[in-house]
């Protein structure tokens, strides 16, 4: 018997993925705005940006529609776990946890309203890519691939030819490239925690900032010395920043014991502290330390 052609092999692989993984892929929202994947009995993994409120409508590949609740939400990491009756949908199998190599074939699977899941084919084009989450936090370690994704595919999986979970599609970067959070051990731990209701809580200052080079240029223009930091351009009403006394024009130079030179420094520092914490700023030529607290604030 002759060997299958490469085209026939790929056709067979797509059919196998559709059969194995398709029933585990769901549509998120009454008017579907994204996809999700059943990762364990009673739990669906999706993107946080697909979630609206604590209750979620989920439509399965067989047309069954159920209401679930958000068990855990990580907005900065753009992940959510929905607790729901997954009867009839076999959870997807996780891959070994190793990041797929550049050139590896991947299959994108996404929900389609009123029918079986959509399956597309592509290749890993890069690894260790980064993008900005819904609140601007840098999300690193992503897998870049070329499996075409239609609108409504975010939160759905990429899998290997055996149907094992390689990542969760999260970001479209244009020109036919897409980013997925890799299904490594760290993601599995995060999903387990979200499933237990352990949503990460990070303080949010509530400021609009300008990058360091803008701050340096503006300080030079008024005769002030250069200083690394983030320039506060605006402060949200009722925010921690307002309560702490931050104002437009202040330069944030440290949070706790961490220097702040760019927005990634700020996000990483906020992820590692709890209230109250100190914020070092420069106001004109004056150095100040503000204490950020839910209840009261002081300045030195």
C-alpha positions in Angstrom: 0.0 0.0 0.0 1.4 3.4 -1.0 2.2 6.0 1.6 -0.3 8.8 2.0 0.7 12.1 0.4 1.5 15.1 2.6 -1.9 16.6 1.7 -3.8 13.4 2.6 -1.9 13.2 5.9 -2.8 16.8 6.7 -6.5 16.2 5.8 -6.6 13.2 8.0 -4.9 15.2 10.9 -7.5 18.0 10.6 -10.4 15.5 10.7 -8.8 13.8 13.7 -8.4 17.1 15.6 -12.0 18.1 14.7 -13.3 14.7 16.1 -11.1 14.7 19.3 -11.1 18.4 20.3 -14.1 19.9 18.6 -16.7 18.8 21.2 -14.5 20.4 23.9 -14.5 23.8 22.3 -17.4 26.2 23.2 -18.7 29.6 22.4 -18.7 32.2 25.1 -21.5 34.7 25.5 -25.2 34.8 24.6 -24.1 36.6 21.4 -20.8 34.7 21.1 -17.8 37.0 21.4 -15.1 34.4 22.0 -14.3 30.7 22.4 -13.3 28.5 25.3 -12.1 25.0 25.9 -13.2 22.4 28.4 -10.0 21.7 30.4 -11.5 19.4 33.1 -14.9 18.1 34.2 -17.1 21.2 35.0 -14.5 23.8 33.9 -14.0 25.9 30.8 -10.9 28.0 30.2 -11.2 31.2 28.1 -9.9 34.7 27.9 -10.8 37.3 30.6 -11.7 39.8 27.9 -14.5 37.4 26.8 -16.2 37.7 30.2 -19.0 40.1 31.0 -20.2 39.8 34.6 -20.3 36.8 37.0 -22.7 34.7 34.9 -21.7 33.4 31.5 -23.7 31.8 28.7 -21.8 28.9 27.1 -22.8 27.1 23.9 -21.4 23.6 23.3 -20.7 22.1 19.8 -23.8 20.0 19.9 -26.0 23.2 20.3 -26.6 22.8 24.1 -26.6 26.1 25.9 -25.9 26.4 29.6 -25.4 29.2 32.1 -22.1 29.0 34.1 -20.5 31.2 36.7 -17.0 32.7 36.7 -14.9 30.6 39.1 -11.8 32.7 38.8 -10.7 35.7 36.8 -7.2 37.0 36.0 -7.8 40.2 34.0 -4.1 41.2 33.8 -3.2 37.7 32.6 -6.3 37.6 30.3 -7.5 34.2 31.6 -10.8 33.1 33.2 -12.2 29.7 34.3 -16.0 29.2 34.1 -17.7 26.6 36.3 -20.4 24.9 34.2 -22.0 21.5 33.5 -19.7 20.0 30.8 -21.6 16.7 30.4 -20.9 15.2 27.0 -17.8 17.2 26.3 -14.6 15.3 27.0 -11.9 17.6 28.4 -8.9 18.4 26.2 -5.7 16.6 27.0 -2.8 18.8 28.0 0.5 18.5 26.1 3.7 17.6 28.0 4.3 21.3 28.9 7.2 21.9 26.6 7.0 24.9 24.3 6.4 23.8 20.7 9.4 24.4 18.5 9.5 26.9 15.6 8.2 25.1 12.5 5.9 22.7 14.4 2.4 22.2 12.9 -0.4 23.5 15.1 -4.2 23.4 14.7 -6.4 26.3 15.8 -9.8 25.2 17.0 -12.6 27.8 17.6 -16.4 27.7 18.2 -18.8 28.4 15.3 -22.3 29.5 16.2 -24.8 26.7 15.4 -22.3 24.1 14.2 -19.2 22.0 14.8 -15.9 23.8 15.7 -13.7 25.4 13.1 -10.3 23.8 12.6 -7.4 25.6 10.9 -3.8 24.7 10.3 -0.6 26.7 10.7 2.9 26.6 12.0 4.8 28.0 15.0 6.6 31.0 13.7 8.2 32.4 16.9 8.3 31.7 20.6 8.8 33.9 23.7 6.7 36.7 22.2 5.1 39.4 24.4 2.0 41.5 24.2 -0.1 43.8 26.3 -3.1 42.4 28.3 -6.4 44.3 28.8 -4.9 46.6 31.4 -1.6 47.1 29.6 0.3 44.5 31.6 3.1 42.8 29.6 2.3 39.1 29.0 5.4 37.3 28.0 6.3 33.8 26.8 3.7 33.6 24.1 3.7 31.2 21.1 3.3 33.0 17.7 1.6 30.9 15.0 0.0 31.2 11.6 -3.2 29.0 12.0 -5.9 31.5 10.7 -8.4 32.6 13.3 -11.7 34.3 12.6 -13.3 36.8 15.0 -14.6 35.0 18.0 -11.7 32.6 18.2 -9.9 34.2 21.2 -9.9 31.9 24.2 -10.0 28.8 22.0 -7.1 26.3 21.9 -4.2 25.5 19.6 -3.4 21.8 19.7 -0.9 19.4 18.1 -1.9 16.7 15.7 -2.8 14.4 18.6 -5.3 16.9 19.8 -3.2 17.9 22.9 -3.5 21.4 24.2 -0.5 23.6 23.3 -1.9 27.0 24.1 -4.8 29.4 24.4 -5.3 31.9 21.6 -5.3 35.4 23.1 -4.0 38.1 20.7 -4.1 38.8 17.0 -1.0 40.7 15.7 -2.1 41.2 12.1 -0.7 40.0 8.8 -1.7 36.4 9.6 0.1 36.0 12.9 -1.5 35.1 16.2 -0.3 34.7 19.8 -1.3 32.0 22.3 -0.5 31.7 25.9 1.5 28.4 26.1 -0.1 25.4 27.9 3.0 24.9 30.2 3.1 23.9 33.8 2.8 27.5 34.9 -0.5 27.9 33.0 -1.8 24.6 34.4 -1.1 25.9 38.0 -2.8 29.2 37.2 -5.9 27.4 35.8 -6.1 25.2 38.8 -6.0 28.2 41.1 -8.6 30.0 39.1 -10.8 26.9 39.2 -10.5 27.0 43.0 -11.8 30.6 43.0 -8.3 32.1 43.6 -8.5 35.2 41.5 -5.3 37.2 41.7 -5.8 40.7 43.2 -3.3 43.4 42.3 -3.5 47.0 43.4 -4.4 49.4 40.7 -3.2 52.9 41.0 -5.5 54.5 38.5 -3.1 56.7 36.6 -2.3 57.6 33.0 1.4 57.8 32.4 3.9 58.9 29.8 7.1 56.9 29.0 10.4 57.9 30.5 11.8 59.7 27.4 8.8 62.0 27.4 9.4 62.8 31.1 13.1 63.6 30.5 12.2 65.9 27.6 9.6 67.8 29.6 11.9 68.1 32.6 14.7 69.5 30.4 12.3 72.0 28.9 11.7 73.6 32.3 15.3 73.3 33.5 15.0 70.3 35.7 17.6 67.5 35.8 17.1 64.2 34.0 15.5 61.5 36.1 14.3 58.0 35.2 10.6 57.4 35.9 7.1 57.5 34.7 5.4 60.9 34.2 1.8 61.1 35.6 -0.4 62.6 32.9 -3.7 62.0 34.7 -5.3 60.6 37.9 -8.6 58.8 38.0 -11.2 60.2 40.4 -11.7 58.0 43.4 -8.5 56.0 42.7 -5.7 54.9 45.0 -3.5 57.4 43.2 -5.9 60.3 44.0 -6.2 59.2 47.6 -2.4 59.1 47.9 -2.1 62.6 46.6 -0.6 61.9 43.2 -1.2 64.7 40.7 -0.5 65.3 37.0 3.2 66.2 36.5 4.5 64.0 39.2 7.3 61.6 38.3 7.0 58.0 39.7 10.5 56.8 40.4 10.0 53.8 42.7 7.3 51.6 44.1 8.2 49.9 47.4 11.8 48.9 47.0 11.6 48.6 43.2 12.9 51.4 40.9 10.3 52.3 38.2 11.7 53.3 34.8 9.0 52.1 32.5 5.4 50.8 32.6 6.6 47.2 32.8 8.5 48.0 36.0 5.3 49.6 37.4 3.1 46.5 36.6 5.7 44.1 38.0 6.0 46.1 41.2 2.3 46.3 41.6 2.0 42.5 41.2 4.5 42.0 44.1 3.1 44.3 46.7 0.0 44.6 48.9 -1.6 47.6 50.5 -0.2 49.7 52.1 2.9 50.4 50.1 5.2 53.4 49.5 5.5 55.3 46.3 8.6 57.5 45.7 7.9 60.4 43.4 9.6 63.6 42.2 7.4 66.7 42.2 9.4 69.4 40.4 12.7 69.3 42.2 11.3 67.9 45.4 11.5 64.2 46.4 8.5 62.8 48.2 7.3 59.5 49.5 3.6 58.8 49.4 2.0 55.9 51.3 -0.7 54.3 49.2 -3.5 52.8 51.3 -7.2 52.0 50.9 -8.0 53.9 54.1 -5.6 56.7 54.5 -2.5 58.1 53.0 0.4 60.1 54.2 3.3 62.0 52.6 6.8 62.6 53.8 
